């Protein structure tokens, strides 16, 4: 990887729950930290209503103190990635199940108006002054109500933070220069890894998913920025494992050998949505076009 001046650059990821920072963009995060970028994660909720997805952790004593446990997991992942982090303090909406789905719980993040949820984020943006902000696409990456709300809040805050007439009590205005959406779980990546597993005589964990995931070239074309970060996949995996209630070490997340991932798809992928600097697409760097001295 070329030697790039990183001192003074600042990156902010806005996520819905603890563990999202480790499952989306964690390798590129670790790479930027290693290069000297200040990386800050904003976690909108505490994950209070999240299911325990690791069978080994699915115990009454864990469930009884899930908020505390998930905070400790976040602290561990934070240390592994080398980031700083803030909680926005909203309450997890949970995943609504049923047909039709039930109303969201009163007071949860999914019901917070975007302009209300954005105010504490605007304050953090103005305080920390990131050059780049990342979050989810308009579908939330997947349609969890907290992910969709996180998208709405992050986009609102990105545009409002530089406007002195918006949120006048939230600090001195600061306009981030670029806004990206994560596209970690895009179909071309999944197809490439699936085919590589079959070529090596291994069972692919993506076979069933790909049967129902119809090609959408227009959506795939939204990816503008592929950040090479394969040498940090190991850090990503350690950060994932720190979220022990959410990640089964014997499950889906680690079904594809890391060496195969590094060979077949060595990037983490993003969509550039807004840029206040000149940059040429496609990119291989979230800071393309940004002067480190700004």
N, C-alpha and C positions, 0 to 999 in steps of 0.2 A: 504494500500500500504506500503511495507517495507520501512524503513528509509534507504535512499541511499545517500552516499556522492556525492554532486553535485557541490560544490564550485570549480570554475575554469573551468568547462566544458562549451563548446561553440558550438552552433548549428546555422547553416545558412540555411534558406529556400530560394530558387531561384524561383520566380514566374513571370508570364508574365504580369499580370494586377493588379491594385488595386482591391481588393475583393477576389482574388485567395487565399491569405493568410488566409482568414476567411472561405472559403468554402472547403479547403483542409488542414487537419491536425491542425486545430485551437485549438481543445480541448487538443491534446497532447502538442501543443505549450504552452497553458496556464498552463498545468500541470508542464512542465519543468521549466517555469518561476517561478512558485510557489515553486519549489524545489531548486531554486537558480541558474539555468542554464542561461547563457547569450544567448538570442535568437535574431538573427538578420535576418530581411527579406530584400531581394533584389528584387525590382520591376523593371522589364525590360522596361516597357512602362507606359505611363500615362493614358492609357485607353481612349484616345481622340476620337477614332472611335467606342467605345462601344455603343450598343443600350441602351436606357432607358427601363428597364425591369419591373419597378414598375409603374403601370398605374397612381398612384397618383402623381408621379414625372414627368410624360411625358408631360412637358409644354415647350413652346417656350423659356421662360426666363431661364429655367434650361439648355436646349439644347445649348443656346447661350454661356453659360459659363461652359460647361461640364468639361473642363480640371480643372478649379479651383474647381468646386464642387467635382470632384472625388479625388482631392488632400485633400480637407477638410475631406471627408469621410475616406480616408486612415489614416489621422491624428487621427481621433476619434477611428477607429478600432485598431490602433497602441497603443493608450493609454489603451484601454480595455484589450488587450492581454498582455500588459507590455513589449512589444518588442522595439527594435530599428530598424530603416529602412533606406535604401538608394534607390534612383531612379537611374537606369542606364542611363536614358535620351533618350531612343529610342522611336520612334513614332509608335503608335498602327497601325496594318495593317488592322483592321476591319475584319468582317466575309464576305468573298466573296460569293455572292448569284447568282444563275443562272445555266443553263446547256447549254453549258459549262460555268464554272465559269470564271469571268473576270480576267485579270491580276491584281496583287496586286499593290497598289498605289506606285508611285515612292518615294523612300526615307524611306519606312516603315521598321519596324523591321524584317518582314518576308523575306525581300530581303537582309538583312545584312549578309555578309559572317560570318560563325561561328567564325573564327579566329579573325575577327575584333570585333564582339560583345563580345568575351571572354576577350579582354584586360582589360576593366574597371572592369570586374568581378574578374579577376586574381589579380588586384590591391587591391580590397576589401578583397579578401581571404587572401592575404599576409599581409594586414594591421590588419584584425580582427582575423585571425588565428583560424577558426572554426575547431573543431575536426570532426564534422559531417556536411555533405551537403545533402540537399534533393532537388529534382526537379521532373519533369514529366517523364514518360516513352517515348519511341521512337515515340509513336503515339500522344504525347502531352496530354494524358489523354482523350482528344477528339481532332479531327484533326483541331483545329484552327491554322492558320499559325504562330501566335505568340507563342502558346504553343509548337509547334514542334521546332521552332527556339530557344525557351527558353531551351528546352531539349538539343539541339545541343550545345548551348553556355555554359550551365552549365557543361556538360560532358567534353567539351574541356577545360574549366577553371579548373575543378577538377584535371585533369591529368597534366595540364601545370603548375599549381601554385607551385608545388614542384621542378620543373626543372629549375635550374639556367640559362640554355641556352635558355629557352623560355621566351619571354617578359622580357628581361633583364632590361628594364627601369620601370618595374611595381612593384618594391620593392623587399625586401629580400624574397627568396623562403620559402614557407610553404606548406607542403603536408597534406591536410585533411586525416583523417584515414578511414572514411567510406562514401560511397555514396549510397543514397536510392532514389527509385522512390515512389511517392505517388500512392496508390491503393484505394483511398477513395470510389470510386463508383464501387466496384466489384460486380459481379453478385450474389455470395452466400449471401452477405449482403442484397442485394435488395430482394432476394427470401425470406430470413428469416423475414425481416420486412413486406413484402407483406403478407406472410402466417399468421403472428401474427395479422396484421390488420384484415384479414378475420376471424380469430378465435375469435376476439373480436366483430365481427359484424360490423366492420367499413369498409368504402370504401378505397381501397388501391390506392395511387397515382401512383403505379408502374405497374398496370395491363397492360396497353397498351405497355409500354416499354418492359416488360418481354415477351410479345407475339412475338416480333421481335428479342429479344436478345437470340440467341441460346447458349446453354451450351458449354463451352470451358474449359474442365478440365485442359488442359495443361497451359492455361493462368492463371486460378485460382490458380494453383500450384506455380505460381511465387511469391505469397505472402509468405514472410519469417518471418515477424515481426509484431506482433499484440500488440499494446501499449494500456493497460487498462487506460482509461481516462474519464469514464462516468461521474464522479463527476464534470467535467469541460465542459460538454455539454452546460450548461447554459451560460458560458463565451463565448463559440463558437457562440451561438445564438445571444448574444448581439453584438459580433463583426460583424456577418453577417448583423444584422439590421442597423449597422452604415453605411453600403453601401446602402443607401436608394434608389439610382437610379437603383441599380442592383437587389435588393431583395424585393419582394412583401411580406409583413408580412402576407397576407391572401392567399399566394400562395403555391406552391409546397414545398418550403423549410421547412415549418412548418406544413405540413399535417399529419405527424406522431407524436403522443404525445411523448414528451421527455421521460416520464417515461417508455414508451414501448421501445424506443431506448436503454435506459440504461439497461433494462432487457434483451433484445434480442441480441443486438450487442454492447457491452460496450467498444469496442476497435476502434482505428484508425489503418489502415493497410498499410504496406510498403513492398517494395521489396529491400532487400540488394543486391546491384549490384557489389560493390567493397569494400573489407575490407583489410586494411593493419595491422589488429590485429586479433588475434585468437578469434573466437566466435562460439558458438554452436547454430545451427538452430534446431527448430524455436526459435525466440527471443521474448521477451516482452519489450525490451528497446533499443532505438536507440544507446545508449552508452554502450551496452554490449561489454565487452572485452577491454574497454578503461580505462586506469588508470587516475583518476581525476587530478593527479599531473603532467600529461604530458603537 
